[in-house]
Amino acid sequence: MHPEHGDQIPGLNRIEGQVKGIKRMIEERRYCVDILTQLKAAKAALHKVEQGVLKRHMQHCLKNAVESKNEVEIQEKIDELMQLLVKRV
């Protein structure tokens, strides 16, 4: 069973609002630096949500794999995290 991430919804709602605001700024041809500032804020907010999901994954999914003592499952969880961490976006 996967962990609950419902506590991330308020942050995602704020991000959604930020992105709509950025879109509006672009449509209104606002100053570039103001748009970039808002983009950085949205990126930071996404990073915060990402960290929350990652932390919960480690506390729940990875911990359960370790407690199972199933070496294959443990290695799968480690490999998943390593692929995610080294992936460039």
Secondary structure, DSSP 8 states (H G I E B T S, - for coil): -----GGGHHHHHHHHHHHHHHHHHHHTT--HHHHHHHHHHHHHHHHHHHHHHHHHHIIIIIHHHHHHT-HHHHHHHHHHHHHHHH---
